[in-house]
Amino acid sequence: MSTVLCVDDEPNILSALQRVLRGEVGRVVTAGDGEQALRVLAEEPVDLVISDMRMPGMDGLQLLEKLHAQWPQTVRILLTGHADIDSAIGAVNRGAVFRYLQKPWQEAALRDTVHEGLERQALRRETERLQALTQRQNAELAALNGELEQRVEARTAELREANERLQRHHLKSIRVFANLLELRGGTLAGHGRRVAELARELARRLGLAEDAVTEVFVAALLHDLGLVGAGDRLLTTPVPRLTAEEQQRYREHPMAGEQSLIGLEDLQGVLPLIRHHHERWDGQGFPDHLAAEATPIGARILAVCDTFDELQNGHLVQPPLSREEARFMVQRGRGTQFDPAVLDAFIAMTEPRAAAGPATRALRIAQLEGGMVLARDLLSGGGMLMLTAGHVLTPALIRRIREFEEREKSQLVAHVQPIGVSA
C-alpha cells in the first residue's frame, strides 16, 4: 500500500490534495511545514512527497533537497505558482524533483503525475527485489557450484584410485596367467618375465606413453602363449634344429597366441604386438612379412628383447650364450632383423655399469616382517613366479608363503628393499 505525504502551510490546499487523491492511493498524510514533514519521514516510510514551493521557514526547494539527500528513493513532486517557474526548474536539478505542477493544478494531471510517480517507485522496488534475488541466487549457485566441484573432485579421485587399483589387479592377473606358461618348463621358464622387464624399460627409454608401455609389458608376458599346446620338442630343441614341419608349427605360434586372446576386450591393443613380435625390419620375418615401421613399435621392441633372452636360454643356439655374447649377437641384426633406433636404445640400456643405489637384503621367509617390500620377484624352488617386485608383504601373506615353503620342503629367499626405499 502506497503512502503519499502532502506538505503545505495552507490547510485548504492540504484538504484539496486529500480530496483529489482519496481513493487513488493507499494512504495520504499531511504536514504543515518542512520541519513537520521531516519528522513524518523519519517515523514512517513514504513513497511520494508533494510539497508547495512557498512556505515559511523551510521552503519547498530546501525540503526536497533534504529529501534527496536523506531519502533519495522517495518520489518528489513540487507545486509552484507561475511566478516561481525559474525556481521550480532549479529544483528539478538541485532536488532531483520528479515533476513540478503549477497552481492551480488540473486534477487529472495531478492524479496522472502521482500515479506515474508511484509506478516508477513500484518499478524501482521490483528492480531492487529482483536484483537482491539474483544476488542471493548467484551466491547460492556459487556455493552449490563450489560444493559440486568438491564432490566431483572427490568422486574423480575415488574413480582414479579405483581405476588404478583395477589396473594393478588386472596386471597382477596377467602376470599370474603368464606364470602358467612356465609350467611347461624348458626354455619358457622365466622367459616371459625377463623379456617383459627388458621390454618395459626399453619402451620407457624410447619415450612411449605409459599406456603403451603397459601394453608392451603385457604383450611380453604373453608373447609365447601360442606355444602352450606345442610338443615338448618345440620347447626343448633350438629353433634352427627343428624339422621343416616343426619350423612351420613354430611360425604359427604368434597367430595362435593372438587368437587365444582375441575375445578379451582389455587386450585388444596387445594382440598386434603378440602377432608381430617375430617380424623383421627387412620384411623377412613372420607371420605377415611386415617391414620397417609397418610393424608396431611395441612388436619391434619385443623382437629385440625376445631374441636377446632366447640367445641366453638355449632356445636359439646351443650352447646358450652369455649376456655379453647375446648382446654382441643382437647388434649384428641392426638394420636387417631389428629396427636400428630400437636396437641402439637397447644396446645403450644394457651397457654394463657399476651397481648403484643401496643393496637389497636377502632374507629367509622366517625373517620377513609385515611392511617389507620385495626388491625382486619372489620365485618358488622350481623357478615359478610367486610375487612380483614391489609387492608389500603383510603378516597374512608371509604366513601363507611359509606354509607353501613347508609343503614344498624348500627354502625360499626373498630380496627386500632397504628401509626407507619406496617401491
C-alpha positions in Angstrom: 0.0 0.0 0.0 1.5 3.3 -1.1 1.8 6.4 1.2 1.7 10.0 -0.1 2.8 12.9 2.1 1.4 16.4 1.2 3.2 19.4 2.6 1.7 22.9 2.5 1.2 25.7 5.1 -2.4 26.3 3.9 -4.9 23.9 5.3 -7.3 24.4 2.4 -4.6 23.3 0.0 -4.0 20.2 2.0 -7.7 19.4 2.1 -7.9 19.8 -1.6 -5.0 17.5 -2.2 -6.5 14.9 0.1 -9.8 15.1 -1.8 -8.2 14.6 -5.2 -6.1 11.7 -4.1 -8.7 9.9 -2.0 -9.3 6.5 -3.5 -6.3 7.0 -5.8 -3.6 6.0 -3.4 -3.4 3.8 -0.3 -2.9 6.5 2.3 -2.5 10.3 2.4 -0.7 12.1 5.3 -0.2 15.8 5.7 2.4 18.2 7.1 2.0 22.0 7.6 5.7 22.8 7.1 9.1 21.4 6.2 10.1 20.5 9.8 6.9 18.6 10.4 7.4 16.8 7.0 10.9 15.7 8.0 9.5 14.3 11.3 6.9 12.3 9.4 9.6 10.9 7.1 11.7 9.9 10.0 8.9 8.0 11.6 7.4 6.0 8.7 8.2 5.1 5.1 6.7 7.5 2.5 6.6 6.6 -1.2 5.9 10.1 -2.7 6.0 13.7 -1.4 4.0 16.6 -2.8 5.3 19.9 -1.5 4.4 23.5 -2.0 7.2 25.8 -3.2 6.5 28.8 -0.9 6.3 28.0 2.8 7.5 30.0 5.9 10.8 28.9 7.3 12.0 25.9 5.1 10.6 26.4 1.6 9.7 23.5 -0.8 13.0 23.6 -2.6 15.0 23.2 0.6 12.8 20.5 1.8 13.1 18.5 -1.4 16.9 18.9 -1.4 16.9 17.4 2.2 14.7 14.6 1.0 17.0 13.9 -1.9 20.0 13.7 0.5 18.3 11.5 3.2 15.6 9.6 1.4 16.8 9.5 -2.3 14.3 6.8 -3.2 11.2 8.9 -2.3 9.5 10.4 -5.4 9.4 14.2 -5.2 6.7 16.5 -6.8 6.8 20.3 -6.4 3.7 22.6 -6.5 4.6 26.1 -7.6 2.9 29.3 -8.7 3.5 31.0 -12.1 6.0 33.4 -10.6 8.2 30.6 -9.3 8.8 28.7 -12.6 12.5 29.5 -12.6 12.9 28.3 -9.0 11.0 25.1 -9.9 13.3 24.4 -12.8 16.2 24.8 -10.4 14.5 22.4 -8.0 14.4 19.8 -10.8 18.2 19.9 -10.9 19.1 20.5 -7.2 16.4 18.4 -5.5 16.1 15.8 -8.3 12.4 16.6 -8.5 10.4 14.1 -10.4 7.8 16.6 -11.7 6.6 20.1 -10.9 3.0 21.3 -11.3 1.6 24.8 -11.4 -1.1 26.1 -9.2 -4.0 25.9 -9.7 -3.4 22.3 -10.8 -5.6 20.2 -13.1 -6.9 17.3 -11.0 -6.5 14.8 -13.8 -2.9 16.0 -14.4 -2.2 15.7 -10.6 -3.6 12.2 -10.5 -1.7 11.1 -13.6 1.5 12.5 -12.2 1.1 10.8 -8.8 0.2 7.5 -10.5 3.3 7.8 -12.7 5.5 8.6 -9.8 4.1 5.6 -7.7 4.5 3.3 -10.7 8.1 4.5 -11.0 8.6 3.8 -7.3 7.0 0.3 -7.7 9.2 -0.4 -10.7 12.3 0.6 -8.7 11.3 -1.6 -5.8 10.7 -4.5 -8.1 14.0 -4.0 -9.7 15.7 -3.9 -6.3 13.9 -7.0 -5.3 14.9 -8.9 -8.4 18.5 -7.7 -8.1 18.6 -8.8 -4.5 17.0 -12.1 -5.5 19.6 -12.5 -8.3 22.4 -11.8 -6.0 21.1 -14.3 -3.4 20.6 -16.9 -6.1 24.0 -16.2 -7.6 25.6 -16.6 -4.1 23.6 -19.9 -3.6 24.6 -21.1 -7.0 28.3 -20.2 -6.4 28.1 -22.1 -3.1 26.4 -25.0 -4.8 29.0 -25.0 -7.6 31.8 -25.0 -5.1 30.2 -27.9 -3.3 29.6 -29.7 -6.6 33.2 -29.1 -7.7 34.4 -30.6 -4.4 32.1 -33.6 -4.8 33.3 -34.0 -8.4 36.9 -33.8 -7.4 36.4 -36.2 -4.6 34.5 -38.6 -6.9 37.1 -38.2 -9.6 39.8 -39.1 -7.1 37.8 -42.1 -5.9 37.3 -43.3 -9.5 41.0 -42.6 -10.3 42.1 -44.7 -7.3 39.6 -47.4 -8.2 40.8 -47.5 -11.8 44.4 -47.6 -10.7 43.6 -50.4 -8.3 41.7 -52.3 -11.1 44.7 -51.8 -13.4 47.1 -53.2 -10.7 44.8 -56.2 -10.1 44.4 -56.7 -13.9 48.2 -56.6 -14.4 48.7 -59.0 -11.5 46.2 -61.3 -13.0 48.0 -61.2 -16.3 51.3 -62.0 -14.6 49.7 -64.9 -12.7 48.3 -66.1 -16.0 51.6 -65.7 -17.8 53.2 -67.7 -14.9 51.1 -70.7 -16.1 53.1 -70.7 -19.3 56.2 -71.5 -17.4 54.6 -74.7 -16.0 55.8 -76.3 -19.3 59.3 -75.8 -18.1 62.2 -75.8 -20.5 63.0 -72.5 -22.2 59.7 -71.0 -21.2 60.6 -71.0 -17.5 61.1 -67.3 -16.6 61.4 -66.2 -20.3 58.3 -64.1 -20.4 59.0 -62.4 -17.2 62.6 -61.5 -18.2 61.5 -60.3 -21.6 58.7 -58.2 -20.0 61.1 -56.4 -17.7 63.5 -55.6 -20.5 60.8 -54.5 -22.9 59.1 -52.2 -20.3 62.4 -50.5 -19.6 63.2 -50.2 -23.3 59.7 -48.8 -24.1 60.2 -46.1 -21.5 63.6 -45.3 -22.8 62.2 -44.8 -26.2 59.6 -42.3 -24.8 56.4 -44.4 -25.2 53.3 -43.2 -23.3 52.7 -45.1 -20.1 49.6 -46.8 -21.6 51.7 -48.1 -24.5 54.5 -49.2 -22.0 51.9 -51.3 -20.2 50.7 -52.9 -23.4 54.3 -53.8 -24.3 54.8 -55.3 -20.8 51.7 -57.4 -21.0 52.4 -58.5 -24.6 55.9 -59.6 -23.5 54.4 -61.7 -20.7 52.1 -63.4 -23.1 54.0 -63.4 -26.3 54.7 -67.1 -26.3 51.2 -68.1 -25.3 50.8 -69.9 -28.6 53.5 -72.4 -27.6 51.5 -73.8 -24.7 50.0 -76.5 -26.8 53.2 -77.3 -28.7 55.0 -80.5 -28.2 58.0 -80.8 -25.8 60.4 -80.9 -28.7 59.4 -77.4 -29.9 60.3 -76.1 -26.4 63.5 -78.0 -25.8 65.1 -78.0 -29.3 66.9 -74.9 -30.6 64.8 -73.4 -33.4 67.5 -74.0 -36.1 67.4 -77.8 -35.4 63.7 -78.1 -35.8 62.4 -80.1 -38.8 60.6 -78.3 -41.6 57.2 -79.4 -40.2 58.2 -78.3 -36.8 59.5 -75.0 -38.1 56.1 -74.4 -39.7 54.3 -75.1 -36.4 56.7 -72.8 -34.6 56.0 -70.0 -37.1 52.3 -70.3 -36.3 52.6 -69.6 -32.6 52.3 -65.8 -32.8 48.9 -66.2 -34.6 47.8 -68.9 -32.1 48.7 -66.6 -29.2 46.7 -63.8 -30.8 43.7 -66.0 -31.5 43.6 -67.3 -27.9 43.2 -63.8 -26.5 41.0 -62.2 -29.2 37.9 -62.4 -27.0 39.4 -60.2 -24.2 38.4 -56.6 -24.8 41.1 -55.2 -22.5 43.9 -56.9 -24.5 43.0 -55.6 -28.0 46.0 -53.3 -28.0 48.2 -56.1 -27.0 47.2 -58.6 -29.8 49.1 -56.9 -32.7 52.3 -56.9 -30.6 51.9 -60.7 -29.9 51.2 -61.4 -33.6 54.1 -59.4 -35.0 56.9 -60.0 -32.4 58.8 -62.2 -35.0 58.6 -59.7 -37.9 61.9 -58.4 -39.1 63.0 -54.9 -40.1 63.9 -56.2 -43.6 60.5 -57.9 -44.1 61.8 -61.4 -43.9 60.1 -62.3 -40.6 56.7 -64.0 -39.9 53.8 -64.3 -40.0 52.9 -61.4 -42.3 56.4 -60.3 -43.6 55.9 -56.7 -42.4 58.9 -54.4 -43.0 60.3 -51.4 -41.2 57.7 -49.2 -39.4 54.8 -51.3 -40.8 55.5 -53.4 -37.7 54.1 -51.8 -34.5 56.8 -50.2 -32.4 55.9 -52.5 -29.4 56.5 -55.6 -31.6 59.8 -54.2 -32.7 60.8 -53.8 -29.0 59.7 -57.3 -28.2 61.7 -58.7 -31.2 65.0 -57.4 -29.7 64.3 -58.3 -26.1 62.9 -61.8 -27.0 65.9 -62.6 -29.2 68.3 -61.4 -26.5 66.9 -63.6 -23.8 66.5 -66.7 -26.1 70.1 -66.5 -27.1 70.9 -67.0 -23.4 68.3 -69.7 -22.6 69.3 -72.0 -25.4 66.2 -71.8 -27.5 68.0 -70.3 -30.4 71.6 -71.6 -30.1 73.4 -74.4 -28.2 75.2 -74.0 -26.0 73.5 -70.9 -24.6 75.4 -67.6 -24.9 76.4 -65.3 -22.1 74.8 -62.0 -21.6 77.6 -60.1 -23.3 77.7 -62.7 -26.2 74.0 -62.3 -26.7 74.3 -58.5 -26.6 77.0 -58.7 -29.3 74.9 -61.1 -31.5 71.8 -58.9 -31.5 73.9 -55.9 -32.6 74.7 -57.9 -35.8 71.0 -57.7 -36.7 70.9 -53.9 -36.8 69.0 -52.7 -39.9 68.2 -56.3 -41.0 66.4 -58.1 -38.2 65.9 -55.2 -35.9 64.9 -51.6 -36.0 68.1 -49.6 -35.8 66.7 -47.0 -33.4 65.2 -49.6 -31.1 68.4 -51.7 -31.1 70.6 -48.6 -30.4 68.5 -47.8 -27.4 68.6 -51.4 -26.2 72.4 -51.5 -26.5 72.7 -48.3 -24.5 70.3 -49.6 -21.9 72.2 -52.9 -21.4 75.6 -51.3 -21.3 77.5 -52.9 -18.4 77.7 -50.4 -15.5 78.6 -50.4 -11.8 75.8 -51.2 -9.5 74.2 -48.1 -8.0 72.0 -47.5 -5.0 71.6 -49.3 -1.7 72.0 -53.1 -1.8 68.9 -55.2 -1.2 68.7 -57.7 1.7 68.3 -61.4 1.1 66.2 -62.9 3.8 64.8 -66.3 4.6 61.0 -66.4 4.8 61.1 -66.8 8.6 63.0 -63.5 8.8 60.3 -61.5 6.9 58.2 -58.9 8.7 55.0 -57.2 7.7 55.5 -53.9 5.8 58.7 -55.1 4.0 58.7 -54.5 0.2 60.0 -57.1 -2.3 63.0 -55.7 -4.3 62.9 -58.7 -6.7 60.3 -61.2 -7.9 59.8 -64.0 -5.4 60.3 -67.3 -7.1 59.4 -70.8 -5.9 62.1 -73.5 -5.6 61.2 -74.6 -9.2 61.6 -71.1 -10.6 57.9 -70.2 -10.7 56.9 -66.6 -10.1 55.0 -66.2 -6.8 55.1 -62.5 -6.1 56.3 -59.6 -8.2 58.8 -57.0 -7.2 57.3 -54.0 -5.3 54.8 -56.2 -3.5 54.2 -55.1 0.1 54.3 -58.0 2.4 51.6 -58.5 5.1 51.8 -60.9 8.1 49.0 -63.0 6.5 50.9 -63.2 3.2 54.1 -64.1 4.9 52.3 -66.9 6.8 50.9 -68.3 3.5 54.4 -68.2 2.0 55.8 -70.1 5.0 53.1 -72.7 4.7 53.9 -73.1 1.0 57.6 -73.5 1.8 56.8 -76.2 4.4 54.6 -78.1 2.0 57.2 -78.0 -0.8 60.0 -78.8 1.7 62.1 -76.0 0.2 63.9 -72.9 1.5 62.9 -69.7 -0.3 64.9 -66.5 -0.3 63.2 -63.1 -0.6 65.1 -60.0 -1.6 63.6 -57.0 0.2 64.3 -53.3 -0.2 66.3 -51.4 2.4 64.2 -49.5 4.9 63.3 -46.0 3.6 63.4 -47.0 -0.1 60.0 -46.8 -1.8 58.5 -49.4 -4.0 
